[in-house]
């Protein structure tokens, strides 16, 4: 079975939502900071 890029994107979004809901606030704040650093550093 081959994964369609859109399927992967949906999976990533669902995983992100699940993390935001289930993980402690401090953890997703840390993830948000890491994501912000990654996006600002990649440009």
C-alpha positions as CSV (number, residue, x, y, z in Angstrom):
1,X,0.0,0.0,0.0
2,X,1.3,3.4,-1.0
3,X,0.5,6.5,1.0
4,X,-1.0,9.5,-0.8
5,X,0.6,12.8,0.2
6,X,-2.9,14.2,1.2
7,X,-3.4,11.2,3.4
8,X,-0.1,11.9,5.1
9,X,-1.0,15.5,5.6
10,X,-4.4,14.6,7.2
11,X,-2.6,12.2,9.5
12,X,-0.1,14.9,10.5
13,X,-3.0,17.3,11.3
14,X,-4.9,14.8,13.3
15,X,-1.7,13.9,15.2
16,X,-1.1,17.5,15.9
17,X,-4.7,18.0,17.2
18,X,-4.4,14.9,19.3
19,X,-1.1,16.1,20.9
20,X,-2.6,19.5,21.6
21,X,-5.6,17.9,23.3
22,X,-4.0,15.1,25.2
23,X,-0.5,16.4,26.1
24,X,0.2,18.7,29.1
25,X,0.1,22.5,28.2
26,X,3.8,22.8,29.0
27,X,4.6,20.1,26.5
28,X,2.7,21.6,23.6
29,X,4.0,25.1,24.5
30,X,7.5,23.5,24.1
31,X,6.4,22.0,20.8
32,X,5.0,25.3,19.6
33,X,8.3,27.0,20.4
34,X,10.2,24.3,18.5
35,X,7.8,24.6,15.6
36,X,8.3,28.4,15.5
37,X,12.0,28.0,15.6
38,X,11.9,25.4,12.9
39,X,9.8,27.5,10.6
40,X,11.8,30.7,11.2
41,X,15.0,28.8,10.7
42,X,14.0,27.1,7.5
43,X,13.3,30.3,5.5
